[in-house]
């Protein structure tokens, strides 16, 4: 494939993508039509070709009216336009859109007595594009603050002045479309609070250098009154009972006590006695050797 053909193909693809994007941007993002029905006084009226609906008027009052059920998905609408493609018009139609709070079941057509009751205290007039054969109305005022299911009615409007009574007309529509945009509020996700922790130290660690609780705007608790430490209980070390005439042994517990009746108190006497005995024994052996009674 040559370069110019590649360029033409790329250009065509870009145009198609742009058109697709435009169609996606025009899609009903704030709400849509879920169903419609209509009711008439005309004897022998039948379902409209293609499944549309009809609105008609006469000097004696409305002859045919329609209701449209909507699903408003946006929490706050910024635009809302009702679009009705025209199938056929007889006479010069004057059409308006009104609210209704009546419960209704879709019929095509139904008896006029079964039609919901319109509330036309603040109606919105529909405008006709004679070239495109499309009727439109800005219904945002009728849907302000509405979410979920809502209903609107398409009914004959007041006769244009200076006519004293409405002129007869009949207009049929192929379908109904709501072109709406708006914003949807999302509930913020709140992280669950961890209640299993042990406080500041558990969060940052005992050796953390993050700072004290005062660094985060938390007032440190006041120190409580100092409580003196309890005095240690005095332990009395009692020496084991000594047996009369028993020399103290290693491992005996207790501080030595003074007095002649205690073993430690007799220790100097025993040392002196042992020294005297040793000296006497040595002197006796010396004299015995001097006399020749004991070998040297």
Secondary structure by P-SEA (a helix, b strand, c coil): ccaaaaaaaaaaaaaaaaaaaaaaaacccccccccccccccccccccccccccccccccccccbbbbbbbbbccccccbbbbbbbbcccccbbbbbbbbbccccccccccccccbbbbbccbbbbbbbcccccbbbbcccccccccccbbbbbbbbccccccccccccbbbbbccccccbbbbbbbcccccccccccccccccccccccccccccccccccccccccccccccccccccccccccccccccccccccccccccccaaaaaaaaaaaaaaaaaaaaaaaaaaccccc
